[in-house]
């Protein structure tokens, strides 16, 4: 299935959780995998979503850095 993070298509297995998609997104875009806990995930309506949530095919999410952490990068 395909899930979008920041408009980037991520191919992921059925039954994946949002954390699985975020990790694949980080690896495919050469971001530090250890930075996964710095992101706040939101759905297409702007609602914050728990990274343990199951994802559906063609769902869209935004990955944004925590505001307090963004100055430490």
Helices and strands as residue ranges (DSSP letters): E 2-5, E 8-11, H 18-28, G 33-38, E 39-43, E 60-65, G 70-72
